[in-house]
Amino acid sequence: MLQLSWPISLFLVVLMFIQSCAPINRRRPINQAGNLNRVSQFSPIKKKIALLTFYNESPMGGEDLAIVGTEEFRREVSKSREFLIDTEAESIFGNSKEVYAGGGVKLVQLARKAKMSGVNIVVFGRIKEARVRQKSDEIGFVRKVKSLAETYVEIKAYDVLANKELFTETVDGNISDDNLKFYQGETEDNLAYRQELLRYSVKVAVRKFVPKIIKLGSRLDWMGRVAKIIGTKIYLNAGRSSGINLGDIMKVITEGQEVYDPESGAMIGTSQGEVKGTLEVVDYFGEDGAICILHSGGSVTEGDFVQLY
């Protein structure tokens, strides 16, 4: 029989002890060179955004500018690992114009409904100003035209979980363009040219918001919901597309209570719910759903909220 020296034997005993005391995997991979592949697999769970179609309150550019701004925001945010645009969420709140018209009261009234659907943040906005100024040389067959497109876009973000506005800011997308144009004075071509400048200007403005929204979202908690319980299987309303991994441990929490200021009566926010137990993700279902089993605790019911442990 092979005899091990006492230093090696002691090392093996310590190693076995450490392995036996390994904690629950809480998705906190060690950032070491040997674990780079493993780290890359643990992307953050994506918060769901309800993106409400922007509206244009300026007399120039029409609805086209609002759609361009909305789609540019959707495209840029979709590149992020922080968010998932909920394509059905606008049916809950309506468009940005409707929210502005109601003074934001509609968001407060529908926050719980949005929370139940898995939405974490509502983003809405408007184009406050849009115009094009042009200056040209009047002499000669060919004239030099200098154009300046000016747009001012406002975007707001509403935290559904805390039931309060998180972010509001107005930025400009001002751009200039120098080009040579033949002096023919074709009105239709000039209008198309001015519209293209405005479209690009709106895109420039919207792109300025994206890093700010991403930074904001990284500080917020993600929350999902128990959608259905069948036997021992517990179905969540978020899964693979949202960034949930097999083996993730979820804590089940009750719905928090709304807290109001006793003097003004205004709502301050929502309290944290109580932890009822934990779930383990074992499979996926549908386009973006996860199947769990009870890991600890009990009394889990449909409608309970879940967060990553």
C-alpha positions as CSV (number, residue, x, y, z in Angstrom):
1,M,0.0,0.0,0.0
2,L,1.2,3.5,-0.9
3,Q,2.2,5.5,2.2
4,L,1.6,9.3,2.0
5,S,3.8,11.6,4.0
6,W,2.0,13.6,6.7
7,P,2.1,17.0,4.9
8,I,0.3,15.5,1.9
9,S,-2.2,13.7,4.1
10,L,-2.9,16.9,6.0
11,F,-3.5,18.8,2.7
12,L,-6.0,16.2,1.5
13,V,-7.9,16.3,4.8
14,V,-8.2,20.2,4.6
15,L,-9.2,20.0,1.0
16,M,-12.0,17.5,1.8
17,F,-13.2,19.7,4.6
18,I,-13.4,22.9,2.4
19,Q,-15.3,21.0,-0.3
20,S,-17.8,19.7,2.3
21,C,-18.5,23.3,3.5
22,A,-19.1,24.7,0.0
23,P,-21.9,27.4,0.1
24,I,-25.0,27.6,-2.1
25,N,-24.1,28.9,-5.6
26,R,-25.4,32.5,-5.6
27,R,-24.1,33.2,-9.0
28,R,-21.0,35.1,-7.8
29,P,-18.2,33.6,-10.1
30,I,-14.6,34.5,-9.2
31,N,-13.0,36.7,-11.7
32,Q,-9.8,34.8,-12.4
33,A,-8.0,34.0,-15.6
34,G,-8.8,30.3,-15.3
35,N,-12.6,31.1,-15.0
36,L,-13.0,33.6,-17.8
37,N,-15.3,31.3,-19.8
38,R,-17.4,30.7,-16.8
39,V,-17.6,34.4,-15.9
40,S,-18.8,35.3,-19.4
41,Q,-21.8,32.9,-19.0
42,F,-23.1,34.7,-16.0
43,S,-24.7,37.8,-17.5
44,P,-26.9,39.9,-15.3
45,I,-30.6,39.3,-15.4
46,K,-32.2,41.7,-17.8
47,K,-34.7,44.2,-16.4
48,K,-37.8,44.5,-18.6
49,I,-38.5,47.9,-20.0
50,A,-41.9,49.2,-21.1
51,L,-40.9,51.6,-23.9
52,L,-43.8,53.9,-24.7
53,T,-43.7,55.5,-28.2
54,F,-42.4,59.0,-28.0
55,Y,-44.4,61.9,-29.4
56,N,-43.4,65.1,-31.2
57,E,-44.9,68.3,-29.8
58,S,-42.9,70.6,-32.2
59,P,-44.5,71.8,-35.5
60,M,-41.8,70.2,-37.6
61,G,-41.0,66.6,-38.5
62,G,-44.4,65.2,-37.6
63,E,-45.0,61.7,-36.2
64,D,-42.1,60.4,-38.2
65,L,-39.6,62.0,-35.8
66,A,-41.2,60.5,-32.8
67,I,-41.1,57.0,-34.3
68,V,-37.5,57.5,-35.4
69,G,-36.5,58.5,-31.8
70,T,-38.4,55.5,-30.2
71,E,-36.9,53.0,-32.6
72,E,-33.4,54.4,-32.1
73,F,-33.7,54.1,-28.4
74,R,-35.1,50.5,-28.7
75,R,-32.2,49.5,-31.0
76,E,-29.4,51.0,-28.8
77,V,-30.8,49.7,-25.5
78,S,-31.3,46.2,-27.0
79,K,-27.5,46.0,-27.4
80,S,-27.1,46.3,-23.7
81,R,-26.9,43.2,-21.4
82,E,-29.0,45.1,-18.8
83,F,-32.4,45.4,-20.4
84,L,-35.1,43.5,-22.3
85,I,-37.7,45.6,-24.2
86,D,-41.2,44.2,-23.4
87,T,-43.1,44.5,-26.7
88,E,-46.5,44.0,-25.1
89,A,-46.0,46.5,-22.2
90,E,-47.3,49.6,-24.1
91,S,-50.7,48.0,-24.1
92,I,-50.8,48.6,-20.3
93,F,-49.8,52.2,-20.3
94,G,-50.5,53.5,-23.7
95,N,-48.1,55.9,-25.5
96,S,-46.0,58.7,-24.1
97,K,-48.5,61.4,-25.1
98,E,-51.2,59.8,-23.0
99,V,-48.9,59.5,-20.0
100,Y,-47.9,63.2,-20.3
101,A,-51.5,64.2,-20.7
102,G,-52.4,62.5,-17.4
103,G,-49.5,64.2,-15.5
104,G,-47.9,60.8,-14.7
105,V,-50.9,59.8,-12.5
106,K,-51.6,56.9,-14.9
107,L,-48.2,55.4,-14.1
108,V,-48.9,55.3,-10.4
109,Q,-52.3,53.8,-11.0
110,L,-51.0,51.0,-13.3
111,A,-47.7,50.3,-11.5
112,R,-49.0,47.2,-9.8
113,K,-50.4,45.8,-13.1
114,A,-47.0,46.4,-14.7
115,K,-45.2,44.8,-11.8
116,M,-47.4,41.7,-12.2
117,S,-46.5,41.5,-15.9
118,G,-42.8,41.6,-15.0
119,V,-42.0,45.2,-16.1
120,N,-39.3,46.9,-14.1
121,I,-38.9,50.3,-15.7
122,V,-41.2,52.5,-17.9
123,V,-39.4,54.8,-20.3
124,F,-41.3,57.6,-22.1
125,G,-40.4,60.8,-23.8
126,R,-41.1,63.6,-26.2
127,I,-39.5,65.8,-28.8
128,K,-39.8,69.3,-27.4
129,E,-38.3,71.3,-30.2
130,A,-37.2,70.5,-33.8
131,R,-36.1,73.0,-36.5
132,V,-33.7,73.4,-39.4
133,R,-31.9,76.7,-40.2
134,Q,-30.1,77.2,-43.5
135,K,-27.8,80.0,-44.7
136,S,-26.5,80.1,-48.3
137,D,-24.6,82.3,-50.7
138,E,-27.0,84.0,-53.1
139,I,-24.6,84.6,-56.0
140,G,-23.6,82.0,-58.7
141,F,-25.0,78.9,-60.4
142,V,-23.7,76.8,-57.6
143,R,-24.3,77.9,-54.0
144,K,-22.9,76.7,-50.7
145,V,-25.6,75.9,-48.1
146,K,-24.9,75.6,-44.4
147,S,-27.6,73.8,-42.5
148,L,-28.1,73.4,-38.7
149,A,-30.6,71.0,-37.3
150,E,-31.7,71.6,-33.7
151,T,-33.7,69.2,-31.7
152,Y,-34.4,68.9,-27.9
153,V,-35.6,65.5,-26.6
154,E,-36.9,64.8,-23.1
155,I,-36.9,61.3,-21.7
156,K,-38.2,60.0,-18.4
157,A,-37.8,56.7,-16.5
158,Y,-40.2,55.4,-14.0
159,D,-39.3,52.7,-11.4
160,V,-42.3,50.3,-11.3
161,L,-41.0,48.5,-8.2
162,A,-40.5,51.6,-6.1
163,N,-43.5,53.3,-7.8
164,K,-41.7,56.6,-8.4
165,E,-40.0,58.6,-11.1
166,L,-36.2,57.8,-11.4
167,F,-34.9,60.0,-14.1
168,T,-35.9,63.0,-16.3
169,E,-33.6,64.9,-18.5
170,T,-33.6,67.0,-21.7
171,V,-30.7,66.8,-24.2
172,D,-30.0,68.3,-27.6
173,G,-29.1,66.6,-30.8
174,N,-27.8,69.7,-32.6
175,I,-25.8,69.0,-35.7
176,S,-24.5,71.1,-38.6
177,D,-24.0,70.1,-42.3
178,D,-22.1,71.9,-45.0
179,N,-22.9,70.8,-48.6
180,L,-23.0,72.1,-52.1
181,K,-26.4,72.4,-53.8
182,F,-27.2,73.4,-57.4
183,Y,-29.3,76.5,-57.4
184,Q,-32.5,75.0,-58.7
185,G,-34.8,75.7,-55.7
186,E,-36.7,72.4,-55.8
187,T,-38.9,72.7,-52.7
188,E,-39.7,69.0,-52.5
189,D,-36.0,68.0,-52.4
190,N,-35.2,70.7,-49.8
191,L,-38.0,69.4,-47.5
192,A,-36.7,65.8,-47.8
193,Y,-33.2,67.0,-47.0
194,R,-34.4,69.0,-44.0
195,Q,-36.4,66.0,-42.7
196,E,-33.3,63.8,-43.0
197,L,-31.3,66.2,-40.9
198,L,-34.0,66.3,-38.3
199,R,-34.2,62.5,-38.2
200,Y,-30.4,62.2,-37.7
201,S,-30.5,65.0,-35.1
202,V,-33.1,63.1,-33.0
203,K,-31.0,59.9,-33.2
204,V,-28.0,61.8,-31.9
205,A,-30.1,63.1,-28.9
206,V,-31.5,59.7,-28.1
207,R,-28.1,58.0,-28.1
208,K,-27.0,60.4,-25.3
209,F,-29.6,58.9,-23.0
210,V,-28.7,55.3,-23.4
211,P,-25.5,55.2,-21.2
212,K,-27.4,57.1,-18.5
213,I,-30.3,54.6,-18.6
214,I,-27.9,51.6,-18.5
215,K,-26.1,53.0,-15.5
216,L,-29.3,53.7,-13.8
217,G,-30.7,50.2,-14.5
218,S,-27.5,48.5,-13.1
219,R,-28.4,49.9,-9.7
220,L,-32.0,48.6,-9.7
221,D,-33.2,45.3,-8.4
222,W,-34.7,42.8,-10.8
223,M,-38.0,41.3,-9.9
224,G,-40.0,38.5,-11.5
225,R,-43.2,36.7,-10.5
226,V,-44.6,33.2,-9.8
227,A,-47.0,32.8,-12.7
228,K,-48.3,29.3,-12.1
229,I,-47.9,26.3,-9.8
230,I,-48.6,22.8,-11.1
231,G,-47.8,20.0,-8.7
232,T,-44.2,20.5,-7.5
233,K,-43.2,22.7,-10.4
234,I,-43.3,26.5,-10.0
235,Y,-43.4,28.5,-13.2
236,L,-41.8,32.0,-13.4
237,N,-42.7,34.8,-15.9
238,A,-39.0,35.1,-16.9
239,G,-36.5,32.6,-18.2
240,R,-33.7,32.2,-20.7
241,S,-34.2,35.5,-22.7
242,S,-34.2,37.4,-19.4
243,G,-30.8,35.9,-18.5
244,I,-31.9,33.4,-15.9
245,N,-29.6,30.4,-15.7
246,L,-30.3,26.8,-14.7
247,G,-29.3,26.3,-11.1
248,D,-30.0,29.9,-10.1
249,I,-31.5,30.3,-6.6
250,M,-34.5,32.6,-6.3
251,K,-35.9,34.1,-3.1
252,V,-39.6,34.3,-2.9
253,I,-41.0,37.5,-1.4
254,T,-44.4,39.0,-0.6
255,E,-45.6,42.2,-2.2
256,G,-44.4,45.3,-0.4
257,Q,-46.7,47.9,1.0
258,E,-47.2,51.4,-0.4
259,V,-45.9,54.1,2.1
260,Y,-47.6,57.5,2.2
261,D,-46.5,60.8,3.7
262,P,-48.9,61.4,6.7
263,E,-48.8,65.2,6.1
264,S,-49.2,65.6,2.4
265,G,-50.7,62.2,1.6
266,A,-48.3,61.8,-1.3
267,M,-46.9,58.3,-1.9
268,I,-43.2,58.0,-0.9
269,G,-42.5,54.6,-2.3
270,T,-43.0,50.9,-1.7
271,S,-41.6,48.9,1.2
272,Q,-39.6,45.6,0.8
273,G,-41.7,42.4,1.0
274,E,-40.9,39.5,3.4
275,V,-38.9,36.5,2.3
276,K,-41.0,33.3,2.2
277,G,-38.5,30.8,0.9
278,T,-36.2,30.0,-2.0
279,L,-36.6,28.3,-5.4
280,E,-34.1,26.5,-7.7
281,V,-34.3,27.0,-11.5
282,V,-34.3,23.5,-13.2
283,D,-35.7,24.1,-16.7
284,Y,-37.1,26.6,-19.2
285,F,-40.5,26.8,-20.9
286,G,-42.1,29.0,-23.6
287,E,-40.3,32.1,-25.1
288,D,-39.1,33.5,-21.7
289,G,-40.2,31.4,-18.8
290,A,-38.4,29.3,-16.1
291,I,-39.5,26.2,-14.2
292,C,-38.4,25.9,-10.5
293,I,-38.7,23.5,-7.6
294,L,-38.9,24.5,-4.0
295,H,-35.5,24.8,-2.5
296,S,-36.3,26.0,1.1
297,G,-39.2,27.4,3.0
298,G,-42.8,27.0,1.9
299,S,-46.2,28.6,1.4
300,V,-45.3,29.8,-2.2
301,T,-48.4,31.0,-4.0
302,E,-49.2,32.2,-7.5
303,G,-48.5,35.9,-7.8
304,D,-45.6,35.9,-5.3
305,F,-42.6,37.9,-6.4
306,V,-39.1,36.5,-6.9
307,Q,-35.6,38.0,-7.0
308,L,-32.2,36.4,-7.6
309,Y,-30.7,35.2,-4.3
